[in-house]
C-alpha cells in the first residue's frame, strides 16, 4: 500500500482549484423514531410523502406494525401515517413487480416506477400514477415504460425525469433517459437525449438521476459509455434549458475498471446535487482500482466546471466497501451502504491509517468530505427479534422527508434497534454544526513558546510586533506546532510511551490560560504531529510544514469530531524555503511564519491560486536582533 499512499499524497493542481468554505449544517438525530413499521424480506428502495402519509416502495413482500405483530402480505408498496406509524389498510395497490422510485406528483397523485407489468389487474408497464388514498390507478395518466424498468425519477416543477433500462417511453424511442409531463404522463418530445452502449458488452441503462434546484442541469449515472454519441462513461451532465443537450463535462475516473467487470458492471451508484446546485456528490462501489478510478468512494464535483478530465474536489475512500445511496440535506451529506470505514484510502478491506469507523451509514461535511460526529451504525444488537438480519449488503435509499431522514436497507438493525428494512432519523433531537475558523481580525497577539510552561504574548497588528510579555502556562509542556481556533488551541504534544511519541491535543484558551489538554481524537493515534514545524487551520484544512521537507502541506481536519484527513496534499508555492519555517499562523489573509534565522515573516496566502504563496511577496516583519528569536514551532495567533 506504500505506493498507493505516495500517489495520493500528490494530487493534481486541478483538485485544489476549488476550496469550499465550510458552512453551518444541521444533523438529524442518531436515534430513529420508534413507530415506523417493518418489512420482512427484500429491501425498501423508495420513499415519498403526501400530506401526513409516508409511502414505501421496494421488493419486500410482507410488512408488520411492531416486532410482535403478525406479518401482513403486502407486496412492493405500502403506506403509513407519519405521526402515528400506523399502517394504512385502505391503501392496497396490487403490483406484480418491485418498486424502485416514488414521486409525490401534482394534483394529489403518487407516481410509481419499477419493474412491474401489471397494476391492480391492468397492464401498466413499469410506470403508473396511483390515488394516494386508495392505491387505485389514475386511468387518465398515460405514462409507461415499454420493455424496460424505471430505476430512478426526479421532479422539477411539472417535469418528471426518468432513468432506467428502457428503450421506449409511451411508445417513443428513448434510451435510458426521458422527460414526461408529471400531470398527465405524456412524453415531452423536446427532450431527446439518449444514453447508450453499456459497459463490458451489457445493455445500457441509467441508474441514478438528479436535477439542480433551478431545473437547469440534470446529472445522470449508469452503465452507459455514450450519451448522444459523445463519450460519457457512467456519468453525464445535461443542460435542460432550451433544447436539452449534453454539457461539456466528463470525468475519466469512471472509465478505468475497478474490480471484476462481471461483478461491477457500473460503479456510479447514486448522485445528488447539493445546496444551490453548484456541486454534486457521487457514491460508488467497484472494489480495487483506486486512485486511478473512483472505486468505493464518495466524490464531490463542481457543476460549473467544463471540459474533460474532471477530478473530484475531494474524494473520501472507504477502503473497498460499497456506497449505495447518498442524500444532501441541510448542508450535510448522508451516505449509506455496506462500508465499515470512511477516510480510509491507505488500506483495502481493513482499517488503515486515518480510518474512521462508520458501519453502513454516515454523515460528512460538504466542504471537505470528512466525517462528522454522527454514528448511529447499522446494528441491531440484542434488540433484534428472532429471524431478523443484523447486517445486509445495501442501503438502497436515504431520503430527506419533511420531518427527518428516511432510510431503506436490506437488513433489520439500525442504531442498536430493530428497524426492519426501513426507518427514519428525526430532525427533532438533532443538532447544528457551526464551523470553526481562526479569527478574521487583523490585529491581536502572536504567542511564542520560548520556554516550556510559558508563552510570550506579543501584540501584532498584521505588520508590526509590539513588546512581549511573559505568561505562565504550566499546562503547555511538551508542545510542538500549535494553531489557534477561537477559544481553543490545538497543539502537537510529546507523549512518551505512545505509539508515535506525540499526539494532537486540544486546550481551552482565553489568552491568560492554556487549559488542561485532552486528546483530539483516538482516530488520530496513527499520526505523529511532532514532525510538524508549524501549522495553521483554515476552512477545514490543516496547513503545515514538516521536518526536512521543503513543501507546504495540508490535510483535511474536521473539528466536529476532530478527525484528521488520511491523505497528505502538497500546495503549489514558489520562492519560500519551507524547510526553514518554524511556526505558522494565518492572519488577515496572510501567512505569518518564523524562520530558522530567528526572523518573523509574512506573505499573502490564497489557497485557490497557483501558486498559493509567492516568496517574492514575502516581508520580513522583525528579526532575532529585535529581542525574540522566532525559530520555534510553538507559535500561534489569537485575538485574546
TABELVEN-V721988 format. One record per residue. N is the residue number from 1. RES is the residue in one letter. SS is DSSP state (H for helix, E for strand, C for the rest). PHI is phi in whole degrees, -180 to 180 (none if undefined). Layout:
N,RES,SS,PHI
N,RES,SS,PHI
This chain:
1,X,C,none
2,X,H,-63
3,X,H,-63
4,X,H,-60
5,X,H,-61
6,X,H,-66
7,X,H,-63
8,X,H,-67
9,X,C,-73
10,X,C,-127
11,X,C,-73
12,X,C,-67
13,X,H,-58
14,X,H,-60
15,X,H,-72
16,X,H,-107
17,X,C,-69
18,X,C,-112
19,X,C,-120
20,X,C,-62
21,X,C,-93
22,X,C,-59
23,X,C,-126
24,X,C,-62
25,X,E,-129
26,X,E,-120
27,X,E,-91
28,X,C,-76
29,X,C,-64
30,X,C,-89
31,X,C,-108
32,X,E,-62
33,X,C,-63
34,X,C,-89
35,X,C,-103
36,X,C,-74
37,X,C,-68
38,X,E,-130
39,X,E,-102
40,X,C,-100
41,X,C,-139
42,X,C,60
43,X,C,-157
44,X,E,-88
45,X,E,-121
46,X,E,-157
47,X,E,-133
48,X,E,-155
49,X,E,-125
50,X,E,-130
51,X,C,63
52,X,C,-96
53,X,E,-108
54,X,E,-104
55,X,E,-110
56,X,E,-127
57,X,E,-120
58,X,E,174
59,X,C,-118
60,X,C,-69
61,X,C,-126
62,X,E,-137
63,X,E,-137
64,X,E,-154
65,X,C,-78
66,X,C,-135
67,X,C,-64
68,X,C,-106
69,X,C,-77
70,X,C,-71
71,X,C,-74
72,X,E,-116
73,X,E,-77
74,X,C,-148
75,X,C,-87
76,X,C,75
77,X,E,-158
78,X,E,-152
79,X,E,-138
80,X,E,-149
81,X,E,-78
82,X,C,-65
83,X,C,-82
84,X,C,-98
85,X,C,83
86,X,C,-68
87,X,E,-65
88,X,C,-86
89,X,C,-79
90,X,C,-88
91,X,C,-98
92,X,C,-137
93,X,C,-66
94,X,C,-117
95,X,E,-120
96,X,C,-108
97,X,C,-162
98,X,C,-68
99,X,E,-102
100,X,E,-107
101,X,E,-150
102,X,E,-134
103,X,E,-138
104,X,E,-76
105,X,E,-87
106,X,C,-69
107,X,C,71
108,X,C,71
109,X,E,-117
110,X,E,-119
111,X,E,-97
112,X,E,-121
113,X,E,-124
114,X,E,180
115,X,C,-123
116,X,C,-91
117,X,C,-113
118,X,E,-132
119,X,E,-131
120,X,C,54
121,X,C,81
122,X,E,-123
123,X,E,-62
124,X,C,-146
125,X,C,-78
126,X,C,65
127,X,E,-154
128,X,E,-159
129,X,E,-111
130,X,E,-120
131,X,E,-74
132,X,C,-68
133,X,C,-85
134,X,C,-117
135,X,C,84
136,X,C,-71
137,X,E,-72
138,X,C,-86
139,X,C,-63
140,X,C,-77
141,X,C,-87
142,X,C,-103
143,X,C,-64
144,X,C,-158
145,X,E,-116
146,X,E,-81
147,X,C,76
148,X,C,-168
149,X,C,-77
150,X,E,-97
151,X,E,-100
152,X,E,-153
153,X,E,-144
154,X,E,-146
155,X,E,-114
156,X,E,-134
157,X,C,53
158,X,C,-106
159,X,E,-95
160,X,E,-107
161,X,E,-95
162,X,E,-118
163,X,E,-132
164,X,E,178
165,X,C,-105
166,X,C,-87
167,X,C,-118
168,X,E,-142
169,X,E,-127
170,X,C,54
171,X,C,79
172,X,E,-107
173,X,E,-65
174,X,C,-148
175,X,C,-111
176,X,C,84
177,X,E,-138
178,X,E,-158
179,X,E,-133
180,X,E,-128
181,X,E,-77
182,X,C,-67
183,X,C,-77
184,X,C,-117
185,X,C,84
186,X,C,-70
187,X,E,-66
188,X,C,-96
189,X,C,-71
190,X,C,-78
191,X,C,-101
192,X,C,-140
193,X,C,-116
194,X,C,-127
195,X,E,-101
196,X,E,-137
197,X,E,58
198,X,E,-72
199,X,H,-67
200,X,H,56
201,X,H,77
202,X,C,-91
203,X,C,-66
204,X,C,-79
205,X,C,-158
206,X,E,-103
207,X,E,-111
208,X,E,-146
209,X,E,-150
210,X,E,-153
211,X,E,-134
212,X,C,-66
213,X,C,-56
214,X,C,-88
215,X,C,79
216,X,C,-86
217,X,E,-134
218,X,E,-111
219,X,E,-114
220,X,E,-135
221,X,E,-123
222,X,E,-179
223,X,C,-105
224,X,E,-71
225,X,E,-121
226,X,E,-130
227,X,E,-132
228,X,C,51
229,X,C,81
230,X,E,-96
231,X,E,-67
232,X,C,-144
233,X,C,-87
234,X,C,74
235,X,E,-152
236,X,E,-148
237,X,E,-111
238,X,E,-125
239,X,E,-82
240,X,C,-96
241,X,C,-81
242,X,C,61
243,X,C,-82
244,X,C,-56
245,X,E,-152
246,X,E,-73
247,X,C,-84
248,X,C,-74
249,X,E,-150
250,X,C,-155
251,X,C,-125
252,X,H,-82
253,X,H,-74
254,X,H,-113
255,X,C,-89
256,X,C,-62
257,X,C,-71
258,X,C,-92
259,X,C,-85
260,X,C,-57
261,X,C,-59
262,X,C,-70
263,X,C,-90
264,X,C,-113
265,X,C,-63
266,X,C,-140
267,X,C,-125
268,X,E,-83
269,X,E,-95
270,X,E,-159
271,X,E,-149
272,X,E,-150
273,X,E,-77
274,X,E,-122
275,X,C,56
276,X,C,-87
277,X,C,92
278,X,C,-78
279,X,E,-148
280,X,E,-146
281,X,E,-118
282,X,E,-129
283,X,E,-107
284,X,E,-132
285,X,C,-117
286,X,C,129
287,X,C,79
288,X,C,-73
289,X,C,131
290,X,C,-76
291,X,C,-91
292,X,C,-60
293,X,C,-126
294,X,C,-86
295,X,C,-97
296,X,C,48
297,X,E,-149
298,X,E,-111
299,X,E,-129
300,X,E,-104
301,X,E,-123
302,X,E,-100
303,X,C,-65
304,X,C,-80
305,X,C,-64
306,X,C,-138
307,X,E,106
308,X,C,-86
309,X,C,71
310,X,C,-64
311,X,C,-110
312,X,C,-68
313,X,C,-62
314,X,E,-148
315,X,E,-136
316,X,E,-114
317,X,E,-91
318,X,C,-90
319,X,C,86
320,X,C,77
321,X,C,-129
322,X,C,-79
323,X,E,-106
324,X,E,-108
325,X,E,-152
326,X,E,-138
327,X,E,-147
328,X,E,-119
329,X,E,-152
330,X,C,57
331,X,C,63
332,X,E,-130
333,X,E,-102
334,X,E,-107
335,X,E,-143
336,X,E,-136
337,X,E,168
338,X,C,-114
339,X,C,-72
340,X,C,-116
341,X,E,-143
342,X,E,-122
343,X,C,55
344,X,C,-132
345,X,C,-85
346,X,C,-101
347,X,C,-153
348,X,C,-122
349,X,C,63
350,X,C,-160
351,X,C,-83
352,X,C,-97
353,X,C,-58
354,X,C,96
355,X,C,-59
356,X,E,-113
357,X,E,-71
358,X,C,-147
359,X,C,-86
360,X,C,79
361,X,E,-154
362,X,E,-159
363,X,E,-134
364,X,E,-133
365,X,E,-87
366,X,C,-64
367,X,C,-72
368,X,C,-127
369,X,C,77
370,X,C,-78
371,X,E,-66
372,X,C,-104
373,X,C,-81
374,X,C,-146
375,X,C,-150
376,X,C,-68
377,X,C,77
378,X,C,-86
379,X,C,-133
380,X,C,-110
381,X,H,57
382,X,H,-74
383,X,H,-77
384,X,C,-73
385,X,C,-75
386,X,C,-57
387,X,C,89
388,X,C,-80
389,X,C,-104
390,X,C,-82
391,X,C,-155
392,X,C,-137
393,X,C,-80
394,X,C,-146
395,X,C,-118
396,X,C,-63
397,X,E,-148
398,X,E,-126
399,X,E,-141
400,X,E,-86
401,X,C,-93
402,X,C,-71
403,X,C,-124
404,X,E,173
405,X,E,-108
406,X,E,-85
407,X,E,-132
408,X,E,-121
409,X,C,-145
410,X,C,-109
411,X,C,-145
412,X,C,-130
413,X,E,-111
414,X,E,-152
415,X,C,55
416,X,C,61
417,X,E,-134
418,X,E,-86
419,X,C,-140
420,X,C,-66
421,X,C,71
422,X,E,-162
423,X,E,180
424,X,E,-150
425,X,E,-89
426,X,E,-78
427,X,C,-67
428,X,C,-60
429,X,C,91
430,X,C,-80
431,X,E,-153
432,X,E,-101
433,X,E,-104
434,X,C,-105
435,X,C,-62
436,X,C,-107
437,X,C,-147
438,X,C,-64
439,X,C,-59
440,X,C,-88
441,X,C,-65
442,X,C,-90
443,X,C,-143
444,X,E,176
445,X,E,-137
446,X,E,-92
447,X,E,-111
448,X,E,-130
449,X,C,-91
450,X,C,-71
451,X,C,-123
452,X,C,-57
453,X,C,83
454,X,E,-154
455,X,E,-130
456,X,E,-93
457,X,E,-98
458,X,E,-121
459,X,E,-57
460,X,E,-148
461,X,C,-109
462,X,C,101
463,X,C,-131
464,X,C,-126
465,X,E,-107
466,X,C,-98
467,X,C,-81
468,X,C,-76
469,X,E,-127
470,X,E,-91
471,X,E,-121
472,X,E,-68
473,X,C,-138
474,X,C,-64
475,X,C,-81
476,X,C,-97
477,X,C,-128
478,X,C,67
479,X,E,-88
480,X,E,-125
481,X,E,-54
482,X,E,-136
483,X,E,-137
484,X,E,-92
485,X,E,-150
486,X,C,69
487,X,C,-92
488,X,E,-149
489,X,E,-123
490,X,E,-112
491,X,E,-153
492,X,E,-74
493,X,E,-126
494,X,E,-69
495,X,C,-130
496,X,C,-57
497,X,C,91
498,X,C,-76
499,X,C,-58
500,X,C,-104
501,X,C,93
502,X,E,-155
503,X,E,-153
504,X,E,-90
505,X,E,-114
506,X,E,-125
507,X,E,-136
508,X,E,-67
509,X,E,-145
510,X,C,-120
511,X,C,94
512,X,C,-97
513,X,C,-153
514,X,E,-93
515,X,C,-72
516,X,C,-62
517,X,C,-77
518,X,E,-134
519,X,E,-69
520,X,C,-64
521,X,C,-172
522,X,H,-63
523,X,H,-70
524,X,H,-99
525,X,C,-64
526,X,C,-74
527,X,C,-97
528,X,C,-109
529,X,H,-71
530,X,H,-62
531,X,H,-74
532,X,E,-76
533,X,E,-102
534,X,E,180
535,X,E,-159
536,X,E,-148
537,X,E,-113
538,X,E,-159
539,X,C,51
540,X,C,81
541,X,E,-121
542,X,E,-100
543,X,E,-92
544,X,E,-160
545,X,E,-112
546,X,E,-142
547,X,C,-53
548,X,C,76
549,X,C,-120
550,X,C,-102
551,X,C,-141
552,X,E,-103
553,X,E,-108
554,X,E,-150
555,X,E,-131
556,X,E,-69
557,X,E,-145
558,X,E,-98
559,X,C,-74
560,X,C,-85
561,X,C,116
562,X,C,59
563,X,E,-96
564,X,E,-94
565,X,C,-61
566,X,C,-80
567,X,C,-109
568,X,C,-96
569,X,E,-115
570,X,E,-110
571,X,E,-91
572,X,C,-71
573,X,E,-142
574,X,E,-139
575,X,C,77
576,X,C,-118
577,X,C,-87
578,X,H,-68
579,X,H,-67
580,X,H,-98
581,X,E,-77
582,X,E,-137
583,X,E,96
584,X,E,-138
585,X,E,-152
586,X,E,-109
587,X,E,-136
588,X,C,53
589,X,C,85
590,X,E,-126
591,X,E,-88
592,X,E,-109
593,X,E,-146
594,X,E,-88
595,X,E,-131
596,X,C,-62
597,X,C,-84
598,X,C,92
599,X,C,-82
600,X,E,-116
601,X,E,-132
602,X,E,-144
603,X,E,-153
604,X,E,-58
605,X,C,-133
606,X,C,-137
607,X,C,-67
608,X,C,-89
609,X,C,-94
610,X,C,-132
611,X,C,-85
612,X,C,-78
613,X,E,-135
614,X,E,-118
615,X,H,-63
616,X,H,-68
617,X,H,-94
618,X,C,-76
619,X,E,-131
620,X,E,-84
621,X,E,-90
622,X,E,-162
623,X,C,-121
624,X,H,-60
625,X,H,-65
626,X,H,-83
627,X,C,131
628,X,C,-123
629,X,C,-96
630,X,C,-95
631,X,C,-90
632,X,C,-134
633,X,C,-69
634,X,C,-83
635,X,E,-140
636,X,E,-154
637,X,E,-114
638,X,E,-153
639,X,C,-71
640,X,C,-61
